[in-house]
Amino acid sequence: MAFALSLKPTRLVTCALLCIFLAEVSLVRHATALGINYGQVGNNLPSPPQVVQLLSSLRIGKVRIYDVNPQVLTAFAGTGIELIVTVPDDLVPGMATSASQALQWVSASVRPYFLATRVTGIAVGNEVFTGDDEQLKTSLVPAMRNLHAALAQLGMDAYVRVSTANSLAVLAISYPPSQGVFTQAAAPYMAQLLRFLAETSAPFWINAYPYFAYKDDPTKVSLDYALSNPSHVGAVDPFTKLQYTSMMYAQVDAVSFAAARLGYGNVAVHVSETGWPSKGDANEAGATVENARQYNRNLLMRQVSGEGTPLRPRLRLEVYLFALFNEDMKPGPTSERNYGLYQPDMSMVYNVGLSQLSTTSAASLSLATSPAARTTDVRKDFGGLCVAVSLAMLLITQALLL
């Protein structure tokens, strides 16, 4: 860390840009990168089958849940929707010290639903490195390694990535993006985490909320910039000369630069959570229906256009919106219970551009169809055959392990 900070900013930026560019050429753009977080902290939410029906009608292809609820995992079977499941914080220390506990968890919580339910990711803990539990922090990466080993033992490691969602507070500097650097307290843990992610080709997940920056200082933070309004002039990084019209995309690039400073510019950065509340308390500036609608719609527009960050323009940014529903039992200020695109009765809180489909409908957005999505159609038959062969080989491997 001391070595990195001793370099001149221009040289450090050049090194980071080169590292990230070399990594980017090996990455392939995903056909669809839009996901949504499906939280369940409420006493009036629809049943998992009803939720799956809603998501399928919206053609949402990626979902993150905060547990391994068997009813939810069963409901997603056969849908083709990619699912990220979560290991709760309290199980992490045990998995760190016992490979058998990690294997037992995967065997009991994921494997019975695999392959019918398309689990593609395991989130271990949530925002651990910005918490106060030192034992949890030191346990996180060892637990992740044991979980990955368990997946490998069961023949599932090629299909399921292991990572953890981080708060943006792991950064000491986030602007300008090229000066992004992890906090002194987080840096040692980040080095361990990034090494594991690089070794396993897993993404770095960041929970990025421009809303918090605007709420904390609405007189100095531009609302248009926080909302990612494309018409806003934005800000130019003085070192890279890259122009940012979206604060969230700037935050993502700041993480990429911070990772490159530690020698891991090859690790992809995905947004595990982002959103904007439609309602808040009197001291929660900007928490309105119109701002929430505008923020999420702007992200949808960027998604369907295949837009990447200014640093990685050819790689569409993978984003999970927070959240699917308003959740009435979440603690904290009013905003915490009002991030949903939908009410628990499945009516829209506001129209963000998603539209429910009939079985004969061909598009999920009232926006333009993504060029990236169209280009994948010509490879659909061949890709489906490859997936079928791969899954058959996995089933044979699992049978041999029994």
Long-range contacts (C-beta under 8 A, 24 or more apart in sequence): 1-184, 1-187, 1-262, 4-181, 4-261, 4-262, 5-181, 9-178, 9-179, 9-239, 10-239, 12-261, 13-178, 13-179, 13-239, 13-240, 13-257, 15-260, 16-178, 16-256, 16-257, 16-260, 16-261, 16-265, 17-240, 17-260, 17-311, 19-260, 19-263, 19-265, 19-266, 20-256, 20-257, 20-260, 20-265, 20-266, 20-311, 20-312, 22-265, 22-266, 23-265, 23-266, 23-267, 24-312, 24-314, 24-315, 26-266, 27-268, 27-315, 29-306, 29-314, 29-315, 29-316, 29-372, 30-316, 30-318, 30-372, 31-370, 31-372, 31-373, 31-375, 31-376, 32-61, 32-62, 32-370, 32-372, 32-373, 33-62, 33-303, 33-316, 33-317, 33-318, 33-319, 34-60, 34-61, 34-62, 34-300, 34-303, 34-319, 34-321, 35-60, 35-61, 35-62, 35-63, 35-64, 35-82, 35-84, 35-318, 35-319, 35-320, 35-321, 36-60, 36-62, 36-63, 36-64, 36-320, 36-321, 36-322, 36-323, 36-324, 36-341, 37-63, 37-64, 37-65, 37-66, 37-272, 37-273, 37-275, 37-320, 37-321, 37-322, 37-323, 37-324, 38-63, 38-64, 38-65, 38-72, 38-323, 38-324, 38-325, 39-65, 39-66, 39-322, 39-323, 39-324, 39-325, 39-327, 39-330, 40-65, 40-66, 40-67, 40-69, 40-72, 40-327, 41-327, 41-329, 41-330, 42-325, 42-326, 42-327, 42-328, 42-329, 42-330, 42-344, 43-328, 43-329, 44-328, 44-344, 45-325, 45-327, 45-344, 46-344, 46-345, 46-346, 47-71, 47-75, 48-72, 48-74, 48-75, 48-76, 49-75, 50-346, 51-75, 51-324, 52-76, 52-79, 52-81, 54-342, 54-346, 54-356, 55-79, 55-81, 55-324, 56-81, 57-356, 57-357, 58-354, 58-355, 58-356, 58-357, 58-364, 59-357, 59-363, 59-364, 60-364, 62-318, 62-320, 64-121, 64-123, 64-272, 64-320, 66-126, 68-109, 68-110, 70-113, 73-113, 73-117, 73-119, 74-113, 74-117, 76-117, 76-118, 77-113, 77-116, 77-117, 78-116, 79-118, 80-118, 81-118, 82-118, 82-120, 82-121, 83-117, 83-118, 83-119, 83-120, 83-121, 84-119, 84-120, 84-121, 84-122, 84-123, 84-272, 84-320, 85-109, 85-110, 85-119, 85-121, 85-122, 85-123, 86-122, 86-123, 86-124, 86-126, 87-122, 87-123, 87-124, 87-125, 87-143, 87-147, 88-125, 89-125, 89-126, 89-128, 89-133, 89-136, 92-124, 92-125, 92-128, 92-136, 92-139, 92-140, 92-143, 93-135, 93-136, 93-139, 93-143, 95-124, 95-139, 95-142, 95-143, 95-146, 95-147, 96-138, 96-139, 96-140, 96-142, 96-143, 96-146, 97-139, 97-142, 98-146, 99-146, 99-149, 99-150, 101-146, 102-143, 102-146, 102-147, 102-149, 102-150, 103-146, 103-149, 103-150, 103-153, 103-154, 105-147, 105-150, 106-147, 106-150, 106-151, 106-154, 106-156, 107-150, 107-154, 110-156, 110-160, 111-154, 111-156, 111-398, 114-156, 114-159, 114-160, 115-159, 115-391, 115-394, 115-395, 119-159, 119-160, 120-159, 120-160, 120-161, 121-160, 121-161, 121-162, 121-163, 122-147, 122-151, 122-160, 122-161, 122-162, 122-163, 123-163, 123-164, 123-165, 123-205, 123-272, 124-162, 124-163, 124-164, 125-164, 125-165, 126-164, 126-165, 127-165, 127-166, 127-167, 127-207, 128-164, 128-166, 129-166, 129-167, 129-170, 129-186, 129-189, 129-190, 129-193, 130-166, 130-167, 130-169, 130-170, 130-186, 137-189, 140-164, 140-189, 140-193, 141-189, 141-192, 141-193, 141-196, 144-193, 144-196, 145-196, 148-196, 148-200, 153-401, 154-398, 154-401, 155-394, 155-397, 155-398, 155-401, 156-394, 157-200, 158-390, 158-394, 159-394, 161-200, 161-201, 161-202, 161-203, 162-200, 162-202, 163-197, 163-202, 163-203, 163-204, 163-205, 164-193, 164-205, 165-205, 165-206, 165-207, 165-272, 165-273, 166-204, 166-205, 166-206, 166-207, 167-206, 167-207, 168-206, 168-207, 168-208, 168-209, 168-251, 168-255, 171-254, 171-255, 171-258, 173-254, 174-250, 174-251, 174-254, 175-235, 175-250, 175-254, 176-235, 176-237, 176-238, 176-239, 176-240, 176-250, 177-237, 177-240, 177-242, 177-244, 177-250, 177-251, 177-253, 177-254, 177-256, 177-257, 177-310, 177-311, 178-237, 178-239, 178-240, 178-242, 178-253, 178-257, 179-239, 179-254, 179-257, 180-253, 180-254, 180-255, 180-256, 180-257, 180-258, 180-261, 181-257, 181-258, 181-261, 182-258, 182-261, 182-262, 187-262, 190-258, 190-259, 190-262, 191-262, 194-259, 194-262, 194-263, 194-264, 194-267, 195-264, 197-264, 197-267, 198-264, 198-266, 198-267, 203-267, 203-268, 203-269, 203-270, 203-318, 204-255, 204-259, 204-267, 204-268, 204-269, 204-270, 205-270, 205-271, 205-272, 206-251, 206-252, 206-255, 206-269, 206-270, 206-271, 206-272, 207-271, 207-272, 207-273, 207-274, 207-322, 208-248, 208-251, 208-252, 208-271, 208-273, 208-274, 209-273, 209-274, 209-275, 209-276, 210-247, 210-248, 210-251, 210-274, 210-276, 210-295, 211-275, 211-276, 211-277, 211-286, 211-287, 211-295, 213-247, 214-285, 214-286, 215-280, 215-284, 215-285, 215-286, 215-287, 218-285, 218-286, 221-247, 223-286, 223-291, 226-286, 226-295, 227-276, 227-291, 227-294, 227-295, 227-298, 228-295, 228-298, 228-299, 228-302, 229-294, 229-298, 230-298, 230-301, 230-302, 237-310, 240-310, 240-311, 242-310, 242-311, 243-310, 244-310, 246-298, 246-302, 248-274, 248-299, 249-302, 249-309, 249-310, 249-317, 250-309, 250-310, 252-309, 252-317, 253-309, 253-310, 253-311, 253-312, 256-309, 256-311, 256-312, 257-311, 268-315, 268-318, 270-317, 270-318, 270-319, 270-320, 271-317, 271-318, 271-319, 271-320, 272-320, 273-320, 273-322, 274-299, 274-319, 274-320, 274-321, 274-322, 275-321, 275-322, 275-323, 275-339, 276-339, 277-334, 277-335, 277-336, 277-338, 277-339, 278-338, 278-339, 278-340, 278-349, 278-350, 279-334, 279-335, 279-338, 280-333, 280-334, 280-335, 280-338, 281-333, 281-334, 281-335, 284-333, 284-334, 284-335, 287-334, 287-335, 287-338, 289-349, 289-350, 290-350, 292-339, 292-349, 292-350, 293-350, 293-351, 293-352, 296-321, 296-341, 296-352, 297-352, 297-353, 300-352, 300-353, 300-354, 300-365, 300-367, 301-353, 301-367, 303-370, 304-365, 304-367, 304-368, 304-369, 304-370, 305-368, 305-370, 305-371, 306-370, 306-371, 306-372, 316-372
